[in-house]
Amino acid sequence: MECYYGMFIGCTSLISPPQLPATTLAERCYSYMFNECTGLTQAPKLPATTLAEFCYYHMFKKCTSLTQAPELPATKLENCCYELMFAWCNHLVQAPRLPATILANRCYSGMFQSCTNLTQAPQLNAMTLDCFCCEYMFDGCSNLTQAPELPATTLAQGCYYCMFRKCTSLTQAPELPATKLERGCYQSMFHNCTMLTQAPELLATKMAKECYYGMFDGCSSLKQAPQLPATKLADKCYREMFRRCSGLTHAPALPAKKLYTQCYAWMFQECVSLTQAPELPATTLAVECYWGMFRECTGLVQIPTLPATTLAMDCYKEMFEGCTALDG
């Protein structure tokens, strides 16, 4: 355990690494090993097929001269095994193959975070996900133009949380075939993907807590929202989903008649091109359910009918604040 932990951390003059022939790893064995080795241009071979928890954690983080990643042949992963492995390797141009089909808790968390020269993502064949397995995986990969396929139909809590956040060159989202959601599964997935013009289909008819929270927040080039067929909502399920989508001209239909805490809070905030709000058929409201829903939608000229007869605390709070085109 931790045998090579932080061994060369901050060795900025190290150019060539030592050989690492081990095929079976131990917990945290290579964690932080080359962290901030800014002169390292070549990674060692990593032949291990049996991993351990945190084994490659932060291993090459901030190795800003590294241009090529080593092969990673393991098909069975462990918790946090690749977490932040290549984070801030901003000269890395190609990612390694990731052949695993069963993922582990936080296994790919932040793996390529802020790899600003990475243009192509590795193929992700996994059908079995785990909690937060891909969170922040490509966060800040500003030159990534195409997302990998995401074929899994069974999700896990926070599995894609912030996965493509700030991927400012990404124009199209991958297909998302899952029909059963989990808490926070797509939360902030495409946050600030400013060039994203096309959203994936969202087939689920039953929501989970925070499932779409901030999913397209800041996607200013998105002109059309996906259909949202769900009639069974959950707490914060659509919160901030299209916030700051300034190119969005039409809102999707929202057929649900039973609401939950903050389910629509700030959903369309600052959607300045939105001229008409969707119908809101619910007659029984929930705490803060519409809080800031259309806040600062300066192009909104028509408001929906609000038929509710049973209200809740702060249910309409700031709902149309800053909608200046509604004046008069």
N, C-alpha and C positions, 0 to 999 in steps of 0.2 A: 504494500500500500504506500502510495505517495513516494515511491523510490526515486523518481526523477522530478518531483514536484518543484517547479520554478528554477530548475537547474541553471539555465542560461538567461534568466529573466533580465532584460535590459542590457544584454551584451550587444551593443550597437555595431561593433566591428566584426562580429561573427558572420562569415559568409557561407561556409560549408558546414553542415551539421554532421554529427557522428552517426554511424549506422545504428539502427534500432531493429534488430532481427526478431524480436519476440513475437510469437504467434498467439500467446495467451496473455492477456493483460490483467492488471489488478486495479482496484479502486483508486482513482485519482493519480495513477502512475505517471502520466505525462502532462498532468494539469500545469498550465502556465510555463511549460518547459522552455519555449522560445518567445514568450510574451515580450513584445517591444524590441525584438531583435531586428532593428530597422535595416540592417545591412544584409540580412539573410536573403539570398536570391534563389536558393534551391531547398526544397523540403526533403527530409529523409524518406526512404521507403517505409511504408507501414503495412506489413504483411498480415497483421493479426486478423484472425477470423473469429476469435473469442474475445469479446470486449468486457468491460466492467463499468460500473457507474462512474461518471465524471472522468473517464480515462483520458479523453482528449480535450477536456474542458479548458478553454482559453489557450490552447497549445500554441497557435501561431498568431494570436491576437496582436494587431498593430505591427505585423511584419510587412511594412509598407513597400519593400522591394521584391516580395515574393510574387512571381508571375504565374506559377503553375502549382496546382495542388497535387499531392500524392494520391495514388489509388487507394480506395477504401473498400476492400473486398467483403467485409463482414455483411452477412445477411440477417444475423440476429443482433439486435441492438439492446442497449441497456439505458437506464434512466440518465439523461443529461450527457450521454456519451460524446456527442459532437457539439455541445452547447458552446457558442461563441468561438468555435475552433479557428475560423478565418476572419473574424470580425475586424473591420478596418484594414483589411489587406487590400488597399485601394488600387494596387496594380495587378491584382489577380484577374486574369482575362477568361479563364476557363475553370469551371467547377468539376470535381471528380464525379464519377458514376456513383449512384446511391441505389444499390440493388435490393435493399431490404423491402420485404412486402408486409412485414409486421413491425409497427413502430413502438417506441417506448416513451414514457413520460419525458417531455422536454428534450427529446433526443436530437432534434434539429434546431432547437431554440437559438435564434440569433446567429446561426452557423455562418452566413455570408453577410451579416449586417454591415452596411456601409462599404461594401465592395463596389466602389463606384465605377470600375471599369468592366465589371462582369456584364456581358451582353446576352448570355444564354444560360438558362437554368438547367440543372440536370433533370433527367426523367424521374418522376416519382410514381412508382407502381403500387405503392402501399394501398391495400384495401382495409387494413385494420389499423386504426389510429389510436392514440392515447392522449391523455390530457396535455394540452399546450405543446404538442409534438412539433408543430411547425411555426410556433409563435416567433415573430420578428425574423423569420428565416432569411428573407431578402430585403428587410427594412433598409431603406436608404440606397438600394442598388439603382442609382439614378440613370444608368445606361441600359438596364434590362428592358428589352423590347418585347419579349414574349414570355408569358408565364407557362409553367409546365402543366400537363394534364393532371387533374386531381380526381381520379376515378372512384374514390371511396364513397360508398353509399351509407355507411355507418360512421357517424362522427363521434367526437369526444369533447368534453368541456374545453373551451378555449383552443381547440386544435389548430385553427387558422388565424388566431389573434394577431393582428398587425402584420400578417405574413408578407404583404407587398406594400407596406406603408412607405410613402415617399419614393415609390418607383415612378419617377416623373416622366419616363419614356414609354411606359406601358400603355398601349392603346386599346387592348382587348383583354377582357377577363377570361379565365378558363371556365369550362362548363362545370357546374356544381350539381351533380345528379342526386344528391341526398334528399330524401323526403322526410326523414326524422332528424330533428335538430337537437342540439344539446346546449347547455348554458354557455353563452359567449362564443359559440363556435365560429361565427364570422365577424366578431367584433373588430371594428377598425381595420378590416382586412385590406381594403384599398384606400385607406386614409391618405389624402393628399396625392393621389395618382392624378395629377393635373391634366394629363393627356388622354386619359381613359375616355373613350367615346361610346363604348358598348358594354353594357352590363350583362351578366349571365342570367338565364332563367332561374327563378327561385320557386321550386315546385311544392314546397312544404305547405300543408294546410293547417298545421298545428305548430304554434311557436314554443320556444323555450326562453327562459329568462335571458335578456340581453343578447339574444341570438344575432340580431342585425344591428346592434348598437354601433353607430358611427361607421357603418360598413363602407359607404361612399362619401364620407365627409371630406369636403375639399376637392371632389372630382369636378372641377370647374368646366371641363369639356363634355361632360355627360349630358346629352340632350334628351334622352328617353329613359325613363325608369322601367325596371322590370315589373311584370304583373305580381301582385301580392294577394294571392287567393285565400289566405288564411282567415278563418272565422273564429278560431280559438287563439287568443292572444296570451301574453305573459308579461310580467313586470319588465319595463324598459326594453321591450322587444324591438321597437322601431325607433328608439331614442336616437336623435341626431343622424339618422340613417342617410339622409340626403342633404345634410347641413352644408351650406356654402357651395352647393351644386348650382353655380350661377348661370349655367347654360340650359338648365332644365326648364322646359316650357309647359309640360303637362304632368300633373301628379297622377300616380296610379290609383285605381279604385281601392277603397278600404271598407270592405263589407262587414267587418266584425260588429256585433251588437253588444258584446260584453267587453268592458274595458278593464285594464289593470294599471297599477301605479306607474306613472310616467311612460305609458306604452307608446304615446305619440309625442313625447316632450321634445321640443326643438327639432322635430323631424325634417321640416323644410326651412329652417332658419337661414336667412340670407339667400334664398333661391330667388334672386332678383328678376329673373325672366318669367317666373310663374305668374300667370294672369288669372287663373281660376283654381279654386280649391276643390278637392274631392268631396263627395257626399260623406257625411258623418252620421250614420243612422242610429247610433247608440242612444238609448233613452235612459240608461243608468250609467252614471259616470264614476270614475275612480280618482283617488288622490293624485293631483297634478297631472292628470292624463293628457291634457292639451297644453300644458305649460310651454309657452313660447313656440308653439307648433309652426306658426307662420311669421314669427318675429322678423322684422326688417325685410319682408317680401315686398319690396317697394313697387313692383309691377302688378301686384294683386289688385284687381278692380272689382272682383265679385267674391263674396264670402258665402260659405255653405249654410244651409239651414241647420239650426242646432235644436233638435227636437227633444232634448233631454228633459225629463221631469224629475229625476232624482240626481241631485248634484253631490259633489264631494269637495273636500278642502282644496282650495287653489286649483280647481279643475280647469278654469279658463285663464289662469294667471298669465299675463303678457302674451296671450294667444295671437293678437294682431298688432302688438306694439311695433311702431315704426313702419306700418303699412301705409305710407303717405298717400298713395293713389286712392285709398278708400275715403279720404277726407272729402266731405261734401258729396 
